[in-house]
Amino acid sequence: MYNFDEIIDRRNTNAMSTDGFRGYIFGDNDGSMTFPYKDEEFIRMWVADMDFATPEVIIDGIKERLDIKYLVIPEYSLILIIKLL
């Protein structure tokens, strides 16, 4: 069973919701802007950059695939690449 209650600290992981939102949303790439709230007080409502750990079944599947000494592009990916060309 997946633990949705586990708190994941995403700081310093290149996550846009914690490390890049000031530059992305406010254009404050050098950290010179003053904000009325601390970074940890912002309410993050991101969809693609979620604060959930990768489920074990996904990690196990990746590890299993990496145990094979060669990596190939799956056939459906090749078909997609050819269609895009």
Backbone torsions as a table, in degrees:
resi	resn	phi	psi	omega
1	MET	NA	137.4	-178.4
2	TYR	-81.5	140.5	-178.0
3	ASN	-98.3	95.2	179.1
4	PHE	-76.6	-8.8	-180.0
5	ASP	-88.6	-10.2	179.9
6	GLU	-66.4	130.4	179.3
7	ILE	-91.2	123.6	-179.0
8	ILE	-106.5	123.4	176.9
9	ASP	-84.4	107.5	-175.6
10	ARG	-93.0	0.5	179.6
11	ARG	-63.8	143.4	178.6
12	ASN	62.8	32.1	176.8
13	THR	-121.6	12.7	-176.1
14	ASN	65.0	23.8	175.8
15	ALA	-77.6	127.3	-178.3
16	MET	-57.8	-35.5	-176.0
17	SER	-70.6	-18.8	179.7
18	THR	-118.2	-36.1	-172.8
19	ASP	-106.1	-17.6	-173.7
20	GLY	-126.5	3.7	-172.8
21	PHE	-70.3	-31.0	-179.9
22	ARG	-62.4	-45.7	178.9
23	GLY	-71.5	-40.5	-176.6
24	TYR	-68.1	-47.4	-175.7
25	ILE	-87.1	-43.8	-171.6
26	PHE	-105.3	-5.5	-178.8
27	GLY	71.7	20.5	-179.0
28	ASP	-94.7	70.3	-175.6
29	ASN	-74.6	-22.5	-178.5
30	ASP	-103.4	1.2	176.9
31	GLY	75.6	21.8	-175.9
32	SER	-90.1	-14.1	-178.8
33	MET	-76.7	148.2	176.4
34	THR	-101.9	131.4	-178.8
35	PHE	-116.5	150.9	179.9
36	PRO	-74.6	-9.8	-178.2
37	TYR	-127.9	152.4	172.3
38	LYS	-72.9	156.4	-179.2
39	ASP	-54.6	-41.7	-177.0
40	GLU	-73.4	-9.2	178.1
41	GLU	-90.7	-12.0	176.3
42	PHE	-68.5	140.2	175.8
43	ILE	-90.5	115.1	-176.8
44	ARG	-92.2	122.8	-179.9
45	MET	-124.7	61.1	-178.8
46	TRP	-93.7	150.4	179.8
47	VAL	-100.8	-51.1	-172.2
48	ALA	-79.3	-18.0	-175.8
49	ASP	-117.0	74.0	-171.5
50	MET	-85.3	154.1	-178.1
51	ASP	-96.0	46.0	176.6
52	PHE	-116.3	144.1	175.8
53	ALA	-69.5	153.0	176.1
54	THR	-68.7	128.8	-179.8
55	PRO	-59.4	145.5	-178.4
56	GLU	-55.6	-36.8	-178.2
57	VAL	-63.2	-33.8	177.1
58	ILE	-70.7	-45.9	178.8
59	ILE	-60.7	-43.5	179.0
60	ASP	-62.3	-40.6	179.0
61	GLY	-64.3	-40.7	177.8
62	ILE	-65.9	-44.6	178.6
63	LYS	-60.6	-42.4	179.6
64	GLU	-61.9	-42.2	-179.7
65	ARG	-68.3	-36.4	-179.2
66	LEU	-73.5	-16.1	176.4
67	ASP	-70.1	-18.2	175.4
68	ILE	-78.5	135.9	-171.1
69	LYS	-75.4	-6.1	178.4
70	TYR	-133.2	145.5	177.7
71	LEU	-113.6	136.6	179.5
72	VAL	-126.6	159.6	174.8
73	ILE	-85.7	124.4	179.4
74	PRO	-58.7	152.4	-176.5
75	GLU	-54.8	-41.9	-178.0
76	TYR	-65.6	-29.8	176.3
77	SER	-69.3	-39.2	177.5
78	LEU	-63.6	-40.6	178.6
79	ILE	-62.2	-42.5	178.9
80	LEU	-63.5	-44.4	179.8
81	ILE	-61.0	-44.8	-179.9
82	ILE	-62.7	-40.9	180.0
83	LYS	-66.2	-33.0	179.6
84	LEU	-72.8	-25.4	179.6
85	LEU	-76.6	NA	NA
